Amino acid sequence: MTEFDVFVSRRRALVAAAGLWSAAPWAASRTPCADLGAPSIELLSIAPPDVDPDGHLVSEKFDGVRAVWDGQGLRFRSGRSIAAPDWFTEGWPDDALDGELWGGRGRFDVTSACVRRTAPDDVEWRALRLMVFDLPGAQGSFAQRAQRIESLVRVAASGTLKAVEQTTLTNRAALRSRLDSVVRGGGEGLVLHRADAPWAAGRSTAVLKLKPLQDAEAQVLAFEAGHGRLAGVMGALRVRNASGIEFRIGSGFTDAERRDPPAVGSWIAYTHRGHTPAGVPRFASYWRAASADL
């Protein structure tokens, strides 16, 4: 048995204990959100490179953890409850709020670790805010909902609740300048939301994400052995995305992630630069665990 075989055997035992290993991992599928009691949310589509900002409200895309306030508690987009301290949500409105739990640019891993704890750490939570960008199920155009968000946040007067700033940009040059400024500052990208769009659950072309790199999610099917410097650890992952395309991801991992890679059956997020004619992501690189699995 090779060193990598030992690694895979140990990894399989660990994920089996957690109920994640499948004898036929390629047959695994994500449980529909409805089966998990997930909240209804609007999902972003990818903006074309030449998108015109006319008619849109533009905001920063915050690299946090998606969360919905249902009037009583916070939930992940999967539907699981978030164990937030009572003081964090004190004074929040009864209205449903959709936003990102955010601890600052470049702090996704810290934020993710904080909000996944079953026993909240007050010190960690004091660094977070819920950046509110929509009102699930609310009537009216997005511009009207954005005004309503500002009003709700102002009345709540909570230091942990913030309305995402929405701006109007007149042309593509202004949009590109704003994107460059956000990315240079460590931000992830921008969101463009049709100002006249009603709220609608599911994937929407009325709300677009604009980033230097595209990103998507895929399910881990198997590990591939590393070679040379990576002998004895994971060299690449075999994955399948939501379109059913199978491919490998061998870059973007830290040494620690190669020693303890994402479990077979779990979902990851990856970045890429478009697709080949066959639909395979170009230059796919590991980014992080998929936020939908939180």
N, C-alpha and C positions, 0 to 999 in steps of 0.2 A: 504494500500500500504506500503510495507516494505521500509526501508532506501535504500536498493539496487535497488528496483524498481524505486524510485525517481531518483537515480543516473543514471540508464539506460535511463529513460525518458528524463532527461536533456541532456544526451549525445546524444541520438537519435535526439533531436531537434537541437543540434549544428551541427551534421554531416549532417542532412537533409538540413540545411541552406547552407552548403557548397557543396551540391549535391552529398554526398557520401553515404547516407543511401539508402538501397534497402529493400523493403518489403520482398524480398526473397533473402537475401545476399548470400545464398549458390549457387545461379544461376549466380552470378557476375563472370566476367572473365576479365583477363588482356587484354587491347587493344594491338594488334600486333604492334611491333616496326615500321613496314612499314607504318602503319596508322598514326603514330606520326611524320613521317619524320625523324626517328632516323638514325644516321650515321651507316654505316656498320663497325662493329668491330669484333674482334676475342674474343671469350669467353673461359675461362679456364675450364678444367675438373679437377676432383679430382685425385691426385696422389695416387697410391697404397702405402701402408706403406713401402714396400720393393723396391720402385722405384730405379733404377740404374741411376746415373747422367751421365753415359758415353754417349757422343753424344749430351749433352744438354749444354746450357748456363744457369747459375743460377744467380738469383738476389733476392733481398729482395722484399717481397710482401708488398707494402705500403698501409697503412690503411687510404686512402684518398677518394676523390670523383672522380670517373671516368669522364674524360673529353676529348673531341676531339677538336682540333684546325683545322678548315677547310680552313685556309689561310686567313680568314677574321674575324672570331670570334670563341669563345669557346661555346661548346654545351655539355649538359648532354648526357648520353647514351640514354635517352628517346627522344632526339631531341630538347628539349627546350633550348633556348639561356641562357647563363650565363652572368650576368651583371658584367663583369670585368672592372676595370678602364682602360682607354686608355693607361696609362703608363705601365700597367702590361704586355701588349702584344706588346709594341713598339719594332720594329726591328725583330719580329718573321718571320720565312720564309713563303713562299707561299705554301710549302708542307704541306699536312695533317699530323698531329701528334696525336698520341694516348697516353694518360698518366693518371696520378693521380694528382689532385690538392691536395697538401699535406702540412700540417703545422707542422709536427713532429710526433713522435710516441705517441700514446695515446691521440691524439687531434682530433679524427674524429668528435665528436659532435661540437667542436668549428669551425672546417673547414666547416662542413656541413651548420651550421648556417650562416657563412660568405658568402658562395657562393650562397646561396638561396635568399639573399637579392636583391630586385629589384633596390635599390639604394646602390651601393657599398660603403663600408667603407674603406677608404685608409689605416687606421691604421691596420685593420684586414687583408687586402690583402697583406700588406708588410711582413706578416709572412708566406705567401704561396709561393710555387714553383710548376710549372708543371713538374712532373717527367716523362719524355718521355721514353716509352718502345717499341713503334712500329710505323710503318709508314703505315697507312691503304691503301690498294690497291697497295702498291709498289711492284716492281718486285724483284726477287732475293731471296736468302736464308735468314733466320733470322740473321745469322752471318753477312751477307752483309748489311742487313738493320740496324743492330746495329752499324756497322761502319759508315753508312750514317747518323744515328742519331747524333753520336759524331761530325761528320763534320758539320752538320747543326747547332748544338748548339754552336760549337766553332765559326763559322762565325757570328751567331746572336749576340754573346757576350752580352747576356742578363742575368742579375742577377736573373730573374724569370724563366728561362728555364734551366732544368738540364737533362742530359742523365743518365738514370738508369745504374748503374754499372753492367756489366755482367762478370761473372767469370766461369772458368772451374774447376770442381771438379772431382777427379780421381776415387773415389769409394764411397760406401755407408757410410763408417765410416766418411769420410770427409764431406759428405752431412749432416749426423746426427749432427756432431760437429758444422757445420755452422748454422743449424736450432736451436740448443740449444743456441748458442751465440746470435742469433737474438732475440729469445723469451725471454731470460734472460734480454736483454736490452730493453724490452718493445715492440719489433716488433711483427708483426702478423704472419709471416711465410715466405716461400720462393716460388719462381716461377721457374719452369724448362721449358725451351723452346728448342725444337729440333733445333740444330744449322743449320741443312740442310733443314728446313721446309719452304715452300713458304707461303706467307700470304694467309689466307682463312677466309672469314666472317663466323660467327656463332660459335657454340660449337666445340672445337677442342681438339683432344687427343695429338696434338703436343705441346700444352702449358698446363702445369699442376700446380696446387697449392698444396703445401705441408704445412700442419699446424698441431699443436698438436690436435686441434679439427676440425672436419669437419663443414662446414656451408652451409646453403641453405636458400631459401626464401619460404614464404607461405602467403596465403591471409587470412585475418581475417574474420571469419564467424559470430562469436557471442562472447559475454562476459559471464563468469560464476561468480556468486556471491561469494564473499569472506566470510570466517567464522572466528570466534574468533578474533584475532588481526586484521584481514582483513575485518571484518564486515563493510558493507557500501561502500566498494570499490570493484574494480575488483579483483577476486581471480585467474582467469585463462582465457586464450583465447582459443576458438575453432578455428582451422585453417585448411587449406587444402593446401598442397604443389603442385608443378608443376606436380607431378606424380599422382595426384588425391587422395592421401592418406589424410584422415581427422584424426586429433589428437588434444590433448590439450597441452598447454604450461602454466605452472604455476610458473616457476622460472625465475630468471634473471631480474625481474622488480624492479625499485626503488619505494619508496613510492609515489613519484610524478607521476610516470608512471602508478601506480595503480589507482590514483585519476583521471588521465586524460589519459586513455589507447589509443592505436592506433585505429583509426576509423574502423568500419565495412566496408569491401570492400578494405581497404588499404593493402599494402604488407609489411611484416616485414622480417628481417633476423634473423635466429636462429642458434645456435650451437648444435651439437649432436655428439654421439659416435657410428656411424654406424647405422645399421637397424636390426630390428627383421626379422624373416623369412617371415612375412606378409608385410614387407616394411615400418613398422612404425619406425620413428627415435627414437633411444635410448637416454634417458637422454636429451631430447630437452629442451633448455633454451633460453629465449628471449635474443637477442643481441642488435638490434637497428632497426630503420626504414630501409626498403630496399633501397639501393642506386639507384636501377633501377627506383624508383618512384620519384627521384629528378628531 
